[in-house]
Amino acid sequence: MLEQDSYAWLTFSLLFGLLSFLLFVQSIHHCHILPFAIYALFVMLGHFYIAITPYFSQSNIPWKNQEPIITQLPAISILAFAGIVDWQVVYVRFINTASKNYRRWGSLHPVNMIDEKSDEDSISDTSTVILQHSTDYYHTNYIEVITSNAPTPFLLSTLTIWIYMSAIVIYGITTLIFVVCKTMVTDTQVSALISAICTTIMASFTLFNAAAVVYTGSKCHSKEIAWIMGQNRQDAIILFLMPLLFMIAMISATLISWAAYKQTANPTLKPFANLVDIGDQDVTNWIILKSFIVYLPLIILLICCSLKRKKSKLAVDEQQKISYLSFLSTMVAPMDITFLGTGSAQPSATRNHQSIALRVDGDIWLFDCGEATQHQLQKSKLKMGKITRVFITHMHGDHCFGLAPLLCSMTDNLNPANSATTQDQDQTPIDIYGPTPIRSWLRTTLRSTYSNLGRPYRVHELLSESDTADLNENLHSNELPGENIMINNNAFTLPLFASAEKGYSVKAAPIKHSIPSLGYVISEPDWPGKVNALIPLIKKNMTALKNQGIVNPMSLLGQLQRTNQPYTLPDGQQLVPPPLRPGRQVVILGDTKDPTSILSIANSPTLLVHEATNALTRLDTLNVKEEAIPTLEQVEQRTKDHGHSTPQMAAAFALKIKCKKLILTHFSARYCGDESQQALDVMEEIRQLAVDVFNQRDQDVYCARDLWTYDIKID
């Protein structure tokens, strides 16, 4: 027959065994629960071993000395600690990413939420999870993230990750010392002392972790963060509850470990003698008063983990659409700009020739294509196959010498034997825009190098009144006739074909340089306004709308945005479409000393990309006699003489055009684009020169570097 203490340990074994089973079941869909499942399994095995040991061993060791609180839990607590840290890191990444997406696009979801092909009474279902979005579409700009003023609840920096990793390593080493001590040290008193010290170290880590979570959580004042955590309340509660419960359990185990040590050092010492020195058969007081201060927090912790996890609020399903429509309705298409080359006429080891990739309308629009642009694309996260349009600002080699090789690389048809087929000709052509004589130059280049492409192209020339038009005669085998676009009111309106049908437009204007040069203005359509304020009205009429046969009343919001027509609810109130949100406008200038003519076609653009070839910096004072140091006026005049601009000139024009953000590019080879300290200092000096003129708007001025991506946010 089992004795009283065996019943106790067997009961605990069954309880932790049940929790272990539930945790393993949940870990199939939530791998972060697996450490807790293994932890519960080990606790179960330990208690089961203690329960059956008296029947297979003649050992007279008191059950107190085999009790898992003192002998087992501290050693395997590394599993629970690692599980808690893993859970925290993943959850914090989710919060930060969701917050960044909300600030960047006004939505948690980087996908189009409304299915245009569906009927007007339904909204497409998407199960896209934010942490799984494609890196091909979202290349994070770390400078922008660092300089963002929007608050975040936790700073998941590299330092934070290293602190977590270091804590786990030290915790693991401590548990290893604990195990070695228990198995190798024969002196009972020394073993008890080392065990108590190790347990104290472990408990201190749990205390620090719990304090850090509570502190950072109390600093969360961001409205969108609060909303996100509110929508994921179960995860948020567990995030804060787990470290607190584990801290209580480990601190309790520490107190008991020190009590055990004091008992071995002096069995008559009070009050520790009363704490441990009870009869071997009398386990009731021990279990109720001692064990449960450790076991109860652990049991609650494991129960919290084993609860059935709700579907993540990061995804949208049919039952959760109502909670998400405030975010779904604000979705706009992402737009970003990647600088493939930021050098000027002479490239350097750290700056390639000019080329800029604008991601818009789901495609890549390339602005200028300097030599080796194809290499830069291969180094970036962009895909050549996504390029649908190329815009050339002027015919200097550092802006166009890479065009023909890029076309060949895009189609993998450098081999003359790979001739174009009828199927190739049926593909959507690559549209190329630029000043004359880009059409004849590209045709001659491809023909002279015997290059056959696997995809058609067409060149649209922007012509002034004095330019001679190319009549699309004697075309290359892959060439389709392009349009001759004549200047009208000192501006060009470019044909965008399918993109124009979606509301996108590109205009161009001649700007002053040493040769004919162009500046481009890219505009996107206006976006539907936020419909958050209309949700309470629909909820109020939810039953009546369903009685009218509308299965998902919230789909009216999608209908409202698509039709832009008011809708009368059953109670007589109207759902009035909110005002449209103005689309973004991007101005990309070629080389210029005066781009004033672009003002007639640009209206307070979201972003201005302006060249800043030369500047007066510390480099002009190195190893130079004082009388030979140039003045600002001399540097500016010399720059203008070559048809270029300085940072101050770019900032002055940015004020004229009333742009929201200014990015400088096209730097002299003197200014390195790497991350050496000297290069960073010089580029910061150049940036400050522009900031001083740009009304000290420090957060609105950037200096581009090769392969840097900037996310263009909507207002």
C-alpha positions in Angstrom: 0.0 0.0 0.0 1.3 3.5 -0.8 2.4 5.7 2.0 1.2 9.3 2.5 4.2 10.9 0.9 4.0 8.6 -2.1 0.4 9.6 -2.6 1.5 13.2 -2.6 4.2 12.8 -5.2 2.1 10.5 -7.4 -0.7 13.2 -7.4 1.8 15.8 -8.5 3.1 13.4 -11.1 -0.3 12.9 -12.6 -1.0 16.6 -12.6 2.2 17.6 -14.3 1.7 14.7 -16.7 -1.7 16.0 -17.7 -0.2 19.5 -18.2 2.7 18.1 -20.2 0.3 16.2 -22.5 -1.8 19.4 -23.1 1.3 21.4 -23.8 2.7 18.9 -26.3 -0.7 19.0 -28.1 -0.6 22.8 -28.2 3.0 22.9 -29.3 2.0 21.2 -32.6 0.7 24.6 -33.7 2.7 26.8 -31.4 6.3 25.7 -31.3 7.1 28.3 -28.6 5.2 26.1 -26.1 7.5 23.2 -26.6 10.1 24.1 -23.9 7.2 24.3 -21.3 6.0 20.9 -22.4 9.4 19.3 -21.9 9.7 21.1 -18.6 6.4 19.7 -17.3 7.4 16.2 -18.6 10.6 16.3 -16.5 8.8 17.5 -13.4 6.3 14.6 -13.9 9.1 12.0 -14.2 10.8 13.4 -11.1 7.7 13.1 -9.0 6.9 9.7 -10.3 10.4 8.5 -9.5 10.1 9.8 -5.9 6.7 8.1 -5.5 8.0 4.6 -6.6 11.5 4.7 -5.2 10.6 3.3 -1.7 9.3 0.1 -3.3 12.4 -0.6 -5.3 15.2 0.7 -3.0 16.2 0.0 0.5 17.6 3.5 0.8 16.7 5.4 4.0 17.2 8.8 2.5 14.3 11.0 3.8 11.9 12.1 1.1 12.7 15.7 1.9 16.2 15.2 0.4 14.7 13.8 -2.8 12.0 16.5 -3.1 12.1 18.1 -6.6 11.9 21.6 -5.3 15.4 21.2 -3.9 16.9 18.6 -6.2 15.2 18.9 -9.6 13.3 22.1 -10.4 16.3 24.5 -10.3 18.3 22.2 -12.6 15.7 22.0 -15.4 14.3 25.5 -14.9 16.5 26.5 -17.8 13.8 25.1 -20.1 11.1 27.3 -18.7 13.4 30.4 -18.6 14.4 29.8 -22.3 10.8 29.3 -23.2 9.8 32.6 -21.5 12.5 34.5 -23.2 11.7 33.0 -26.6 8.0 33.9 -26.2 9.0 37.5 -25.2 11.3 38.0 -28.2 8.7 36.7 -30.7 5.9 38.7 -29.2 8.0 41.9 -29.1 8.9 41.4 -32.7 5.3 41.0 -33.6 4.4 44.2 -31.7 7.2 46.2 -33.2 6.5 45.0 -36.7 2.8 45.5 -36.5 3.4 49.0 -35.1 5.9 49.8 -37.9 3.4 48.7 -40.5 0.6 50.7 -38.9 2.8 53.8 -39.0 4.1 53.1 -42.5 0.9 52.2 -44.3 -1.9 52.8 -41.8 -2.5 49.1 -41.6 -1.3 46.0 -39.9 -1.5 44.0 -43.1 1.0 44.6 -46.1 -1.5 43.1 -48.6 -4.5 44.4 -50.5 -7.4 43.6 -48.3 -10.3 44.1 -50.6 -10.8 41.7 -53.5 -11.8 43.8 -56.5 -13.1 40.7 -58.2 -15.5 39.8 -55.4 -19.1 41.0 -55.3 -20.0 44.1 -53.5 -21.3 42.4 -50.5 -18.2 40.5 -49.6 -14.6 41.3 -48.6 -11.9 38.8 -49.5 -10.5 36.7 -46.8 -6.8 36.8 -46.3 -4.7 34.7 -43.9 -1.5 36.6 -44.5 0.5 36.9 -41.3 2.5 40.0 -40.8 5.7 38.3 -39.7 5.7 36.2 -42.9 5.6 39.0 -45.5 8.0 38.7 -48.3 11.4 40.4 -47.9 11.3 40.9 -51.6 8.6 43.6 -51.1 9.8 45.1 -47.8 13.5 45.9 -47.5 13.8 47.6 -44.1 15.6 50.9 -43.9 17.4 50.8 -40.5 18.2 54.5 -40.6 14.5 55.4 -40.9 13.6 53.0 -38.1 16.2 54.5 -35.8 15.1 58.1 -36.5 11.4 57.4 -36.2 9.7 59.4 -33.6 6.8 57.0 -33.1 7.0 55.2 -29.7 7.4 51.4 -29.4 6.8 49.4 -26.3 10.1 47.5 -26.5 13.4 48.2 -28.2 14.4 45.0 -29.9 17.8 46.1 -30.8 20.9 44.1 -31.3 22.0 44.9 -27.7 18.7 43.6 -26.3 19.1 40.3 -28.2 22.7 39.9 -26.9 21.5 40.6 -23.3 18.9 37.9 -23.7 21.4 35.4 -25.2 23.9 36.2 -22.4 21.3 35.7 -19.7 20.4 32.3 -21.1 24.0 31.2 -21.4 24.8 32.2 -17.8 21.6 30.6 -16.6 22.6 27.4 -18.4 26.1 27.4 -16.9 24.6 27.9 -13.5 22.2 24.9 -13.9 25.2 22.8 -15.1 27.1 23.7 -12.0 24.1 22.8 -9.9 23.8 19.4 -11.5 27.5 18.7 -11.1 27.4 19.7 -7.5 24.5 17.4 -6.8 26.1 14.4 -8.4 29.8 14.9 -7.6 30.0 16.6 -4.2 29.7 14.2 -1.4 29.9 16.7 1.5 26.2 17.3 2.3 26.8 20.8 3.7 28.9 22.0 0.7 26.5 20.5 -1.8 23.6 22.3 -0.1 25.5 25.6 -0.1 26.4 25.5 -3.7 22.9 24.5 -4.6 21.5 27.4 -2.7 23.9 29.8 -4.4 23.1 28.5 -7.9 19.4 28.7 -7.2 19.8 32.3 -6.0 21.6 33.2 -9.3 18.8 31.7 -11.3 16.2 33.5 -9.2 18.0 36.8 -9.8 17.7 36.4 -13.5 14.0 35.7 -13.3 13.6 38.7 -11.1 15.5 40.9 -13.6 13.4 39.5 -16.5 10.1 40.1 -14.7 11.1 43.7 -13.7 12.2 44.5 -17.3 8.9 43.3 -18.8 6.8 45.3 -16.3 9.0 48.4 -16.8 8.9 48.3 -20.6 5.2 47.5 -20.6 4.5 50.6 -18.4 6.3 52.7 -21.0 3.8 51.8 -23.7 1.9 55.0 -24.5 1.4 54.5 -28.2 -2.3 54.4 -29.2 -1.8 51.8 -32.0 0.4 49.6 -29.7 -2.3 49.7 -27.1 -4.9 48.7 -29.7 -2.7 45.8 -31.0 -2.1 44.5 -27.5 -5.8 44.9 -26.7 -6.7 42.8 -29.8 -4.3 40.2 -28.7 -5.2 40.3 -25.0 -4.6 36.7 -24.2 -1.0 36.8 -25.5 -0.4 40.1 -23.8 -1.6 38.8 -20.4 0.6 35.7 -20.7 3.5 37.8 -21.8 3.4 39.7 -18.5 2.2 36.9 -16.3 4.7 34.2 -17.2 7.8 35.9 -15.9 6.1 37.0 -12.7 4.8 33.5 -11.9 8.2 32.0 -12.7 9.9 34.6 -10.6 7.7 33.7 -7.6 8.4 30.0 -8.1 12.2 30.4 -8.3 12.4 32.8 -5.4 10.4 30.4 -3.3 12.7 27.5 -4.4 15.7 29.7 -3.4 14.3 30.3 0.1 13.7 26.6 0.6 17.3 25.8 -0.7 18.8 28.2 1.8 16.6 26.7 4.5 17.9 23.2 3.6 21.5 24.5 3.8 20.9 26.1 7.2 19.4 22.8 8.4 22.5 20.8 7.3 24.8 23.4 8.8 23.0 23.6 12.2 20.0 21.2 12.7 18.9 23.0 15.9 19.0 26.5 14.3 15.7 28.4 14.5 13.6 29.2 12.6 15.0 27.1 9.8 14.7 23.9 11.8 10.9 24.2 11.9 10.9 24.9 8.2 12.4 21.6 7.2 12.6 19.3 10.2 9.2 17.5 10.2 8.5 13.9 10.4 9.2 11.8 7.4 5.5 10.6 7.4 4.0 14.0 8.0 3.9 15.6 4.6 0.7 17.6 4.8 2.3 20.8 6.2 5.2 20.5 3.8 2.9 20.2 0.7 0.4 22.9 1.7 2.7 25.5 3.3 6.0 24.9 1.5 5.6 23.0 -1.9 2.7 25.1 -3.1 4.6 28.4 -2.9 6.7 26.8 -5.7 4.2 24.5 -7.4 1.2 26.7 -7.5 2.9 29.5 -9.6 4.3 26.8 -11.9 0.9 25.1 -12.3 -0.7 28.4 -13.2 2.1 29.2 -15.6 1.7 25.8 -17.4 -2.1 26.1 -17.4 -1.8 29.5 -19.1 0.4 28.0 -21.8 -1.8 25.0 -22.3 -5.0 27.0 -22.9 -6.3 26.7 -26.4 -4.6 29.4 -28.4 -6.9 31.7 -30.3 -6.2 32.4 -34.0 -3.6 35.2 -34.1 -5.1 38.6 -34.5 -2.3 39.2 -37.1 -4.4 37.2 -39.5 -8.0 37.8 -40.7 -10.6 35.1 -40.8 -14.4 35.2 -41.3 -15.1 35.4 -37.6 -12.7 38.3 -37.0 -13.3 40.6 -39.9 -15.3 43.0 -37.8 -12.4 43.6 -35.4 -10.1 44.4 -38.3 -12.1 46.6 -40.7 -10.7 49.7 -39.1 -7.3 48.6 -40.3 -8.4 47.0 -43.5 -10.1 50.1 -44.7 -6.9 52.2 -44.4 -4.7 50.0 -46.5 -2.6 51.7 -49.2 -0.1 50.1 -51.6 3.5 50.1 -50.4 6.0 52.4 -52.2 9.7 52.5 -51.6 12.8 53.7 -53.4 16.2 51.9 -53.6 19.4 53.6 -54.6 21.3 51.2 -56.7 24.0 53.7 -57.5 24.8 57.1 -55.9 28.0 58.2 -57.6 28.6 60.8 -60.2 30.6 60.7 -63.5 33.4 58.7 -62.0 32.4 55.7 -59.9 34.3 54.6 -56.8 34.7 51.4 -54.8 31.8 52.5 -52.6 29.5 54.2 -55.1 28.2 52.9 -58.4 27.0 55.0 -61.3 23.5 56.4 -61.0 20.4 54.2 -60.9 17.3 54.4 -58.7 14.6 51.8 -58.4 11.1 53.0 -57.4 8.7 50.2 -56.4 5.2 51.3 -57.4 2.0 49.6 -58.6 3.6 46.2 -57.8 6.4 46.8 -60.3 9.8 48.4 -60.4 10.3 51.6 -62.3 14.0 52.3 -62.9 15.3 55.8 -63.1 18.6 56.0 -64.9 20.8 53.0 -65.6 24.5 53.7 -65.2 27.2 51.1 -65.9 27.0 48.0 -63.7 23.4 48.6 -62.7 22.8 44.9 -63.3 25.4 44.0 -60.8 23.8 46.3 -58.2 20.4 44.7 -58.8 21.9 41.3 -58.1 23.3 42.6 -54.8 20.0 44.0 -53.8 16.7 42.3 -52.8 15.1 43.5 -56.0 14.2 41.2 -58.9 15.1 42.2 -62.5 12.0 40.5 -63.8 9.9 43.1 -61.9 11.3 46.0 -63.9 8.6 47.2 -66.3 9.7 50.8 -67.1 13.1 52.6 -67.4 13.3 56.4 -67.3 16.5 58.0 -68.5 17.1 61.6 -67.3 19.9 62.5 -69.8 22.4 60.9 -72.1 25.6 61.1 -70.1 27.2 57.7 -69.8 27.0 57.5 -66.0 23.2 57.5 -66.4 22.7 55.2 -69.4 25.7 53.0 -70.2 24.1 50.1 -68.2 20.8 50.0 -70.1 21.6 47.6 -72.9 23.4 45.1 -70.6 20.5 45.3 -68.2 18.0 44.4 -70.9 20.2 41.4 -71.9 20.5 40.2 -68.3 16.8 40.6 -67.7 16.0 38.3 -70.6 19.0 36.0 -70.4 19.5 36.2 -74.2 23.1 37.4 -74.6 23.8 34.4 -76.8 23.0 35.3 -80.5 21.6 31.8 -81.0 18.7 32.7 -78.6 16.7 34.5 -81.1 13.3 36.0 -80.3 10.2 34.0 -80.9 6.7 34.9 -81.6 5.8 34.1 -78.1 8.5 36.6 -76.8 7.0 39.3 -79.0 3.6 38.7 -77.4 4.9 39.5 -73.9 4.3 42.9 -72.3 7.1 45.2 -73.6 9.5 47.0 -71.4 8.8 50.7 -71.8 11.8 53.0 -71.9 11.5 56.8 -71.7 14.2 59.4 -72.3 15.5 62.3 -74.4 16.7 61.9 -78.0 18.7 60.1 -79.3 18.1 57.3 -76.8 16.0 55.2 -79.3 18.6 55.1 -82.0 21.5 54.8 -79.5 20.0 51.7 -77.8 19.0 50.2 -81.2 22.6 50.6 -82.5 24.1 49.2 -79.2 21.9 46.1 -79.3 22.5 45.5 -83.0 26.2 46.1 -82.9 26.6 43.6 -80.1 24.4 41.0 -81.8 22.1 41.0 -78.8 18.7 39.3 -79.1 16.3 39.7 -76.2 13.7 37.3 -74.9 11.2 40.1 -74.4 10.2 43.1 -76.6 10.9 46.7 -75.7 9.9 50.1 -77.0 11.5 53.5 -76.5 9.4 56.7 -76.1 11.5 59.8 -76.8 10.7 63.1 -75.2 11.3 65.8 -77.8 11.6 69.5 -77.7 10.5 71.7 -80.6 14.0 71.7 -82.1 14.6 67.9 -81.8 14.5 65.6 -84.8 12.1 62.8 -84.4 13.1 59.2 -84.9 10.4 57.6 -87.2 10.7 54.1 -85.8 12.3 52.8 -89.0 14.7 49.8 -89.3 13.7 48.5 -85.9 15.7 46.0 -83.8 14.2 42.5 -83.9 12.9 42.9 -80.3 11.9 46.5 -80.7 8.3 47.8 -81.0 7.5 51.3 -82.2 7.6 53.9 -79.5 5.9 57.2 -79.1 7.4 60.6 -79.9 6.2 62.8 -77.0 6.3 66.5 -77.8 6.8 69.1 -75.2 3.6 71.0 -74.2 3.7 74.0 -71.9 7.3 73.2 -71.0 6.3 69.7 -69.8 5.8 66.1 -71.1 3.0 63.8 -70.2 4.2 60.2 -70.5 2.1 57.3 -71.7 1.8 54.6 -68.9 -0.7 52.4 -70.6 -2.1 49.9 -67.9 -0.7 51.9 -65.0 -2.5 55.0 -66.3 -5.8 53.1 -66.1 -5.1 52.6 -62.4 -4.7 56.3 -61.9 -0.9 56.6 -61.9 0.8 59.4 -63.9 4.3 60.5 -64.8 5.2 63.9 -66.1 8.6 65.3 -67.0 10.1 68.7 -67.6 13.5 69.9 -69.0 15.9 71.1 -66.3 19.2 73.0 -66.7 22.4 71.0 -67.0 25.4 70.9 -69.3 23.3 68.9 -71.8 19.5 68.4 -72.1 18.3 66.8 -68.9 14.9 65.8 -67.4 13.2 65.7 -64.1 10.3 63.3 -63.5 7.2 63.7 -61.3 5.5 60.4 -60.4 2.0 60.6 -58.9 -0.2 57.9 -57.6 -4.0 58.0 -57.4 -5.8 59.1 -54.3 -6.6 56.5 -51.7 -9.9 55.7 -49.9 -10.2 57.6 -46.6 -10.5 55.9 -43.2 -13.9 54.5 -42.3 -13.3 53.8 -38.6 -16.0 56.2 -37.5 -18.6 54.3 -39.5 -18.2 51.0 -37.8 -20.4 51.8 -34.8 -23.3 52.7 -37.1 -23.0 49.3 -38.9 -22.8 47.5 -35.5 -26.0 49.3 -34.4 -27.8 48.1 -37.5 -26.2 44.7 -37.6 -29.3 42.6 -37.0 -31.5 44.6 -39.4 -28.9 44.4 -42.1 -28.6 40.6 -41.7 -32.4 40.4 -41.9 -32.1 42.2 -45.3 -29.9 39.4 -46.5 -26.5 41.0 -46.1 -24.5 38.1 -44.6 -21.5 40.3 -43.7 -22.7 43.8 -42.9 -19.2 45.0 -42.5 -18.6 44.5 -46.2 -20.6 47.7 -46.7 -17.4 49.5 -45.9 -15.7 48.0 -48.8 -18.6 48.8 -51.1 -18.6 52.3 -49.8 -14.9 52.8 -50.7 -15.3 51.2 -54.1 -18.4 53.1 -55.2 -17.8 56.3 -53.2 -21.6 56.5 -52.9 -23.5 56.9 -49.6 -25.5 54.0 -48.2 -28.7 54.4 -46.2 -29.0 52.1 -43.2 -32.2 50.5 -41.9 -32.6 53.1 -39.1 -32.4 55.9 -41.7 -28.8 57.0 -41.0 -26.4 57.3 -43.9 -22.9 55.9 -44.3 -21.1 58.8 -46.0 -17.8 58.0 -47.8 -14.9 59.7 -46.1 -12.7 62.1 -48.1 -10.1 60.6 -50.2 -6.5 60.6 -49.0 -4.2 62.4 -51.4 -1.8 60.0 -53.2 2.0 60.3 -52.9 4.1 62.3 -55.3 7.8 61.7 -55.9 10.1 64.0 -57.8 13.3 62.5 -59.2 15.7 64.9 -60.9 18.5 64.3 -63.3 21.8 66.2 -63.1 20.9 69.9 -62.8 22.1 73.3 -61.7 18.6 74.8 -61.9 15.4 72.6 -61.8 13.0 75.5 -61.4 11.0 74.5 -64.5 9.7 71.3 -62.6 7.7 73.6 -60.3 4.9 73.8 -62.8 4.1 70.1 -62.6 5.0 69.3 -59.0 2.7 70.1 -56.0 4.3 69.7 -52.5 5.7 66.3 -53.3 6.1 63.6 -50.7 9.7 63.1 -51.7 12.3 65.0 -53.7 15.5 63.2 -54.9 18.0 65.9 -55.8 21.7 65.6 -56.8 24.4 67.1 -54.6 27.6 66.5 -56.5 30.0 68.8 -54.7 30.2 70.5 -51.2 32.6 72.4 -49.1 33.6 69.9 -46.4 36.6 69.1 -44.2 38.1 67.3 -47.1 38.8 70.7 -48.7 40.9 71.7 -45.7 43.1 68.6 -45.4 46.8 69.3 -46.3 45.8 72.6 -47.9 47.3 75.9 -47.2 44.8 78.3 -45.6 44.9 80.7 -48.5 44.1 77.9 -50.9 40.9 76.7 -49.0 38.0 77.6 -51.3 35.0 79.6 -50.1 31.4 78.4 -50.3 30.8 80.8 -53.2 33.7 79.4 -55.1 32.6 75.8 -54.6 29.1 76.7 -55.7 30.2 78.5 -58.8 32.5 75.7 -59.8 29.7 73.2 -59.3 27.3 75.3 -61.4 29.9 75.6 -64.2 29.8 71.8 -64.5 26.0 71.8 -64.5 25.6 70.4 -61.0 24.3 71.4 -57.5 25.5 71.6 -53.9 23.6 70.4 -50.8 22.6 74.0 -50.1 21.2 74.4 -53.6 19.2 71.2 -53.3 17.8 72.3 -49.9 16.9 75.7 -51.3 14.9 74.1 -54.1 13.3 71.7 -51.7 11.9 74.7 -49.9 10.6 76.2 -53.1 8.9 73.0 -54.1 7.6 72.5 -50.6 8.6 68.8 -50.4 8.1 66.8 -47.3 11.3 64.7 -47.5 14.6 65.4 -49.3 17.2 62.7 -50.3 20.5 63.8 -51.7 22.4 61.6 -54.2 24.9 61.8 -57.1 27.9 62.4 -55.0 31.5 63.1 -56.1 33.9 60.2 -55.9 35.6 62.1 -53.2 32.8 61.2 -50.8 33.0 57.6 -49.9 29.8 55.7 -49.4 30.9 53.0 -47.0 30.4 52.9 -43.2 33.9 53.9 -42.2 34.0 56.6 -39.6 35.5 59.2 -41.9 33.0 58.5 -44.6 30.1 58.8 -42.1 31.4 62.0 -40.7 31.8 63.6 -44.1 28.3 62.5 -45.3 26.8 63.8 -42.1 28.6 67.1 -42.7 27.0 67.2 -46.2 23.6 66.4 -44.8 23.9 69.2 -42.2 24.7 71.7 -44.9 21.3 70.9 -46.4 19.6 70.8 -43.1 20.8 74.3 -42.3 19.1 75.7 -45.4 16.0 73.4 -45.1 14.8 75.2 -42.0 16.6 72.9 -39.6 14.3 70.0 -40.5 16.8 67.4 -39.4 14.5 64.4 -39.7 13.5 65.2 -43.3 16.9 65.2 -45.0 18.9 62.0 -46.0 22.1 61.2 -47.9 21.7 58.1 -50.0 24.2 55.3 -50.2 24.3 52.4 -52.5 21.7 49.7 -52.0 19.8 51.8 -49.4 16.0 51.6 -49.4 13.7 54.3 -48.1 10.0 53.6 -47.5 7.8 56.4 -48.8 4.9 56.8 -46.4 1.6 58.3 -47.2 0.5 61.3 -45.1 
